[in-house]
Structure formats: C-alpha cells, structure tokens
Amino acid sequence: MKRLLLLLPLGLLAQTLPDILHHVDQNGLLKAKKYEVLAKKRLYEAAKAKNLFRIDASLQGVYLHETPTMSLHLSLPNMPPLPSKFQAAAKEQYTGELAISYPLFTGFAITNLIQKSKLDIVKTKLEKRDLKRRLYLKASALYGQIYALEHTQAALRKALEAMELSYRKAKGFYAQGLIPLSDVKNIEAKRYEIKAKLQEIEAATSSLYQELRYLSGLKIRSIDGLPNVALPKPLDVSKRADVQALKKALAMDRKDVALAKSALYPKLFVKGALRGYGDDLSLSGDGYRNGDQSYAAVVMRYNLFDGFGDKAKIEAARAKLLAQRSFLDDYVRRARTQLQSDRLTLEALKSKRVWAKKRVEAAKSYYELIKGRYDNQLASADELSRSIASLAEARAQLAGVRSRIFTQKCKIALQVSLQSFAKGLGL
C-alpha cells in the first residue's frame, strides 16, 4: 500500500499550505524581480567604473578638399618677389591617440551615484521580498477560501443525503395516503435547491483551484486541513519589506539632492595621451608638422551661469525628498492602523467561532428532533426541509469562520514581516 501511494502523481495528493508556498517561490513574477535585481547589480558595477581611470583609443582620417597653404606678404628691396603661398600641411591627415584620463574631483557626483546605485539594489531586493509576501498572502487566502467551500460542499452533500432519505420516506407516506402530494413536492423542490447550490459551490471551488494552480505551478486537486499559524510578538510593521523598501527609496532621494548639488562644484580631471600625426597610417608626420603630439593635461571646468538650471534641479530634488518622506510617514501610519484593525477583527472572529459551534450543535439537535417527529407524522415536510437546510447552513458557516480566522492570522503575520509568517507557519 505504501508503495502504491509513492507511485501516485503529486498532483493527486492533498497539498499542504507549506508545500504550496514552497512552489510559489518559483512564480514568474518573482523570477522577473530576480532578473531586475541582477540588472541593478550591473548598474552598480557601471557606477563604480566611473570612479576608475578611463583609457580611450581613437584613429581619425581627414581628407581635405584643398591643399592647406600659408600666405606671406614680404617686400624686400633689390630682391625678386617671394612666393606668396606655401603648403602648410598635407592634404590627407591621420591622427591616432591612446589616452588615459581620471576624474580627480567631480563635486562628489560619482561617490553619490555609486551609493545611490547600491541603495537601489537593496531596494529592489526588498521589493522582491514584498512581492513574495503579497503572493504568500494571496495563496493563503485562496487556500482558506477553498477550505471553506469544500466544507460547505460536504455540508450540502450531507444535507442532500438526508433530503434523499426524507424524499423516499415521503413518497412511501404518500403512497399510503398518509401525507398530501404537496409535502412530497416540497421536499423534492428543496432537494433540487440543494443540488443547485452544490453545483454553484463546486464551480466557485474549481475557479479558486485554478488561481492557486497559477500561483504555485502545481496541479492541485485537493488541499489538506488548515495549519496553525502562530502570531508574532510584538505586532510591528517597521520590519516589513515594503516599509524597508520605501526607506531605501527615501535614502536614494537624499542622494539625488547631493547629486544635484554636485553641479555647484568645479570639476577637475587629469589626462595624458600618446598621440601621433601624419599623412599616412605610420603617423610619422607630414613634413610640415611633427608626428609626435603626445601630451599631459589638467582640466578644470566650472559652470558660471546656466540660467538657474542647477538651482531648479536642487529644489526639485528637495521637493521630491519631502514628498517621499511624507508618503513614508503616511504609509507607516496606515499600515499600523490596518494591523490594529485586523487584530480586532481576529478577536471578533474567535468569538463568532464559539457561536458558530453552538449553532451547529443546536441545528443538529433540532434536525434530529424534527426528523423523529416527521417519521411519526408529528412534523410537516416543510419543517423537515428547513431543519436540514439550517444544519447545512450552520456547518458551512462554521467552516467559513474557521477559514476567515486562518486567513486573518496569515494576514496579520504577513503584515508584520515575511519572516514572522514563515516562523509562525513552521516553514
């Protein structure tokens, strides 16, 4: 028997929530975010490269339309007139250069750009973790809804079995002339009503399974029971991935302010080059100018006036920083309010669960009472139908409350952090 179970396909076995969440980690959205993190790492490496020396090689060929000449205007006594024009350079000119340059000072622009790129990597990683948190929440909610609907189906099937039994009895009573035909039709109508509800619930359950299959990539046919979720203590949203990502975005905006301010500083570069010039690719001169034009240079650039553009950029960066700070403060307050509201909802659901259990007990006792009376012709078919429907509704409601408690616990744990949820679930 054990060997047979091992041979069964994984999709035919009941899936536990930890198994499903493990496969949610392979979701396409998370894979896309993984590549986004990789892209940000490469951009960080590109930013660091700006702080290193740069080597450039160039080769240029110029073909002039006219021969370069130089004009002289000399008049000497007792001398024949001198030529007024002389060739000054070759008509074909080639320049080759191998240059190395290094930024000595850029107003801290490169340093801030590197730090901003590093923060962007961390922010993207946190966004990936928050995406995973939201996918876990979606999968947990679907799992809980499926649990509730499957238990509703079970309650309706039991109700249908009871209704079928009552229907057969009613037909027997009618055949003996003990009850009118209307009683039989009443039970028959209720039987079809339960069948219709059962089909409706089955369709809704199938739809939820489709969504869960999409999230996990598993061919799920059934689920296990509701696992216990331990709530974290204390309940605080400060370690949540989305909050941390917003804090990193705020730090990046600070770097944008520093980058904008870097335009107010002078820029200092050093450069050296091996440069050759000539009238052919040997770069050995053209007979007019020497071939070796190598040089070393120090360059300083400072903008004196740009129409107040740099000032406007600084003010824009500061405004963006203030907007991000206000958004973060509001976001954290809203998250804390939502967490507190969810905690109160959970306590209310726990109280409702006690009532739902009592209702099932009462509905079951009432059904057994009415069933006994109906068998002895002391209760009507309408009373029996209502008692069966009431018991099915009570059982479905209890399953629904249990599902909502489970989902609420998952929601609270995930509102604290992904790690607290994983720990509470035992992942």
Secondary structure, DSSP 8 states (H G I E B T S, - for coil): -HHHHHHS-GGGS-B-HHHHHHHHTT-HHHHHHHHHHHHHHHHHHHHHHTTS-EEEEEEEEEE-SS--EEE-----TTS----SEEE-S-SEEEEEEEEEEEEEE-TTHHHHHHHHHHHHHHHHHHHHHHHHHHHHHHHHHHHHHHHHHHHHHHHHHHHHHHHHHHHHHHHHHHHTTSS-HHHHHHHHHHHHHHHHHHHHHHHHHHHHHHHHHHHH------B---------SS--STT-HHHHHHHHHHHHHHHHHHHHHGGGS-EEEEEEEEEEEESSTT-EE-SSS-SB--EEEEEEE--S-STTHHHHHHHHHHHHHHHHHHHHHHHHHHHHHHHHHHHHHHHHHHHHHHHHHHHHHHHHHHHHHHHHHHHTT-S-HHHHHHHHHHHHHHHHHHHHHHHHHHHHHHHHHHHH-HHHHHHHHT-
